[in-house]
Amino acid sequence: MTKVAGQDADDGHAWGERLGWAYGLTAPEAVDRAAALVRLDDARATVRRTRVHLNETRRLTSGLGHEEQDREPVLLAAREAHEEALSRCLPEALWDRPVFGSIGTWPGLPFALLFLEWEARYPQEWTQHAKAWGTKEGLIRQLAADDHSDEVRATLLDLVDHVVRRAYRCKDREYVRVARAVDGDDLRDRLDKSRRSDNPWAQLHAGYVLWLLDRPGTPNTRRVWRTWLADGTTKPPAG
């Protein structure tokens, strides 16, 4: 459901009105996250209900000509209700993001970052309630840019730092793109700290990302990963 930025433009206030409750998904208190998950489940139920109604309306108006059906008020209303429901649910609202231009100017950006932060910090809740690997991958790829504000860049640094310290999850490899986009002393200091930690996952992943940062022309493929492992470069240096 992606479309060109600026088409049917929406502002940050409208996004906040529809999805402000979603900030509870990353709250440190379990009771706050539970309340947000109830809201999400309710939103998803509305999406399902409006989708059924839209499909039924399409069926009932299928005898009309194509152009006439597209102008049919009942169908237009059903389509609008479904699109409104999608805009109030995650990850569905994030499907309607810009095709061209920087994602940094998209008013849905805070909720894209929230969705990724939720997956990074509470992966089991994310998997149970909103698993969407394709959406995760697409967002990470679009966020791998070097023109972000300081606030967004800081969030991306936190995401890379958090992801390298955990066991690998589907599409985590895409975060190498972000690491390369926001490369700098602050990121390398964090990665070096993780590489020297007692966490074996952090040692492994941070070492690999640092190795790739020093080789910007090296593709981040499974073959490169396996070769890096076979070369015995996973052990952090002493000191």
C-alpha positions as CSV (number, residue, x, y, z in Angstrom):
1,M,0.0,0.0,0.0
2,T,3.0,2.3,-0.5
3,K,2.5,5.5,-2.4
4,V,4.4,8.6,-3.4
5,A,5.2,11.0,-0.5
6,G,2.9,14.0,-0.5
7,Q,-0.1,12.1,-2.0
8,D,-3.0,12.4,0.4
9,A,-0.5,13.9,2.7
10,D,-1.1,13.3,6.4
11,D,0.6,15.3,9.3
12,G,2.2,14.1,12.5
13,H,-0.7,15.3,14.6
14,A,-3.1,13.0,12.7
15,W,-0.7,10.1,13.1
16,G,-0.5,10.7,16.8
17,E,-4.3,10.9,17.1
18,R,-4.6,7.5,15.4
19,L,-1.6,5.7,16.9
20,G,-0.6,7.5,20.1
21,W,-1.6,4.5,22.1
22,A,1.1,2.4,20.4
23,Y,3.9,4.1,22.5
24,G,2.7,1.8,25.3
25,L,4.0,-1.2,23.3
26,T,7.6,-0.2,24.3
27,A,6.8,0.9,27.9
28,P,9.0,-0.6,30.6
29,E,6.0,-1.6,32.7
30,A,4.3,-4.8,31.7
31,V,0.9,-3.4,32.6
32,D,1.3,-0.5,30.2
33,R,2.4,-2.9,27.4
34,A,-0.6,-5.1,28.2
35,A,-3.0,-2.2,27.8
36,A,-1.4,-1.2,24.5
37,L,-1.7,-4.8,23.3
38,V,-5.4,-4.8,24.0
39,R,-5.7,-1.7,21.9
40,L,-3.7,-3.4,19.1
41,D,-5.9,-6.5,19.2
42,D,-9.0,-4.3,19.0
43,A,-7.6,-2.4,16.0
44,R,-6.8,-5.7,14.3
45,A,-10.3,-6.9,14.9
46,T,-11.6,-3.8,13.2
47,V,-9.3,-4.3,10.2
48,R,-10.7,-7.8,9.8
49,R,-14.3,-6.7,10.1
50,T,-13.9,-3.9,7.6
51,R,-12.0,-6.2,5.2
52,V,-14.9,-8.7,5.3
53,H,-17.4,-5.9,4.7
54,L,-15.3,-4.6,1.8
55,N,-15.0,-7.9,0.1
56,E,-18.7,-8.6,0.5
57,T,-19.5,-5.2,-1.0
58,R,-17.3,-5.9,-3.9
59,R,-19.1,-9.2,-4.5
60,L,-22.5,-7.5,-4.3
61,T,-21.6,-4.8,-6.8
62,S,-19.6,-7.1,-9.1
63,G,-22.5,-7.0,-11.7
64,L,-21.8,-3.3,-12.4
65,G,-19.3,-2.3,-15.0
66,H,-15.8,-1.7,-13.7
67,E,-16.0,2.1,-13.8
68,E,-19.5,2.2,-12.4
69,Q,-18.5,-0.1,-9.6
70,D,-15.6,2.1,-8.7
71,R,-18.0,5.0,-8.3
72,E,-20.6,3.1,-6.3
73,P,-21.1,5.0,-3.0
74,V,-21.5,1.8,-1.0
75,L,-18.2,0.4,-2.2
76,L,-16.5,3.7,-1.8
77,A,-17.7,3.9,1.8
78,A,-16.6,0.3,2.6
79,R,-13.1,1.0,1.1
80,E,-12.8,4.2,3.1
81,A,-13.7,2.4,6.3
82,H,-11.2,-0.3,5.6
83,E,-8.4,2.2,4.9
84,E,-9.2,4.1,8.0
85,A,-9.0,0.9,10.0
86,L,-5.6,0.1,8.5
87,S,-4.3,3.6,9.4
88,R,-5.1,2.8,13.1
89,C,-3.3,-0.5,13.3
90,L,0.3,-1.7,13.3
91,P,2.0,-2.7,11.1
92,E,-0.7,-2.0,8.6
93,A,-0.4,1.8,9.0
94,L,3.3,1.6,8.1
95,W,2.6,0.0,4.7
96,D,1.4,3.5,3.4
97,R,4.9,5.0,3.3
98,P,6.7,7.0,0.6
99,V,8.1,5.3,-2.4
100,F,10.4,8.2,-3.4
101,G,12.2,10.7,-1.3
102,S,13.6,10.5,2.2
103,I,11.7,8.7,4.8
104,G,13.0,11.3,7.2
105,T,10.2,13.7,6.2
106,W,7.5,11.2,6.4
107,P,5.1,11.9,9.3
108,G,4.8,8.2,10.1
109,L,8.5,8.0,10.9
110,P,8.1,8.0,14.7
111,F,5.9,5.0,14.5
112,A,8.2,3.2,12.1
113,L,11.0,3.6,14.6
114,L,8.6,2.6,17.4
115,F,7.7,-0.6,15.5
116,L,11.4,-1.5,15.2
117,E,12.1,-0.6,18.8
118,W,9.2,-2.8,19.9
119,E,10.6,-5.8,17.9
120,A,14.1,-5.2,19.4
121,R,13.1,-4.8,23.0
122,Y,10.1,-7.1,23.3
123,P,10.5,-9.6,20.5
124,Q,8.1,-12.2,21.8
125,E,5.3,-9.8,22.2
126,W,6.0,-8.4,18.7
127,T,6.0,-11.9,17.2
128,Q,2.8,-12.9,18.9
129,H,0.8,-9.7,18.1
130,A,2.3,-8.1,15.0
131,K,4.8,-10.4,13.3
132,A,5.7,-8.8,9.9
133,W,9.2,-9.7,8.7
134,G,8.7,-8.0,5.3
135,T,7.6,-4.7,7.0
136,K,10.6,-4.9,9.3
137,E,13.0,-5.5,6.4
138,G,11.5,-2.7,4.3
139,L,11.6,-0.2,7.1
140,I,15.2,-1.0,8.0
141,R,16.3,-0.6,4.4
142,Q,14.5,2.8,4.0
143,L,16.0,4.0,7.2
144,A,19.5,3.2,6.1
145,A,20.2,6.8,5.1
146,D,22.7,9.4,6.3
147,D,20.4,12.4,6.3
148,H,18.5,11.8,9.5
149,S,18.1,14.3,12.3
150,D,20.2,13.9,15.4
151,E,17.2,12.4,17.3
152,V,16.5,9.8,14.6
153,R,20.2,8.9,14.3
154,A,20.4,8.4,18.1
155,T,17.4,6.0,17.9
156,L,19.1,4.1,15.0
157,L,22.3,3.8,17.0
158,D,20.3,2.4,19.9
159,L,18.6,-0.2,17.6
160,V,21.9,-1.4,16.1
161,D,23.5,-1.6,19.5
162,H,20.5,-3.6,20.9
163,V,20.3,-6.0,18.0
164,V,24.0,-7.0,18.0
165,R,23.7,-8.0,21.6
166,R,21.0,-10.6,21.1
167,A,20.6,-13.9,19.3
168,Y,19.9,-13.5,15.6
169,R,16.3,-12.9,14.5
170,C,14.9,-12.9,11.0
171,K,16.0,-9.9,9.0
172,D,18.5,-8.6,11.6
173,R,21.1,-8.8,8.9
174,E,19.5,-5.7,7.4
175,Y,20.8,-3.6,10.3
176,V,24.2,-3.7,8.7
177,R,22.8,-1.2,6.2
178,V,21.8,1.1,9.0
179,A,25.2,0.7,10.7
180,R,27.0,1.7,7.5
181,A,24.7,4.7,7.1
182,V,25.2,6.0,10.6
183,D,28.9,4.9,11.0
184,G,30.9,7.1,13.3
185,D,33.0,7.1,16.5
186,D,29.9,6.8,18.7
187,L,28.7,3.7,16.9
188,R,32.1,2.1,16.8
189,D,32.6,2.8,20.5
190,R,29.4,1.0,21.3
191,L,30.2,-2.0,19.0
192,D,33.7,-2.3,20.4
193,K,32.2,-2.4,24.0
194,S,29.9,-5.1,22.9
195,R,32.7,-7.0,21.2
196,R,34.7,-7.0,24.4
197,S,31.7,-7.9,26.7
198,D,31.0,-11.3,28.2
199,N,28.0,-11.7,26.0
200,P,28.9,-14.3,23.3
201,W,26.2,-13.0,20.9
202,A,27.5,-9.5,21.3
203,Q,31.1,-10.6,20.7
204,L,30.1,-12.3,17.5
205,H,27.7,-9.9,16.0
206,A,29.5,-6.7,17.0
207,G,32.8,-8.1,15.7
208,Y,31.3,-8.9,12.4
209,V,29.6,-5.5,12.0
210,L,32.9,-3.7,12.8
211,W,34.7,-5.9,10.3
212,L,32.1,-4.9,7.6
213,L,32.3,-1.2,8.5
214,D,36.0,-1.3,7.7
215,R,35.2,-2.9,4.4
216,P,32.4,-0.8,2.9
217,G,32.6,-2.6,-0.5
218,T,32.1,-6.0,1.0
219,P,28.6,-7.4,0.6
220,N,26.7,-8.6,3.7
221,T,25.8,-12.0,2.4
222,R,25.5,-15.4,4.1
223,R,28.6,-16.5,2.2
224,V,30.6,-13.6,3.6
225,W,29.3,-14.3,7.1
226,R,30.3,-18.0,6.9
227,T,33.8,-17.1,5.5
228,W,34.3,-14.6,8.3
229,L,33.3,-17.3,10.9
230,A,35.6,-19.8,9.3
231,D,38.5,-17.4,9.4
232,G,38.4,-17.4,13.2
233,T,38.0,-13.7,13.5
234,T,35.2,-13.9,16.1
235,K,37.4,-13.7,19.2
236,P,37.7,-10.1,20.6
237,P,41.2,-8.8,21.1
238,A,42.7,-9.0,24.6
239,G,42.7,-5.8,26.6
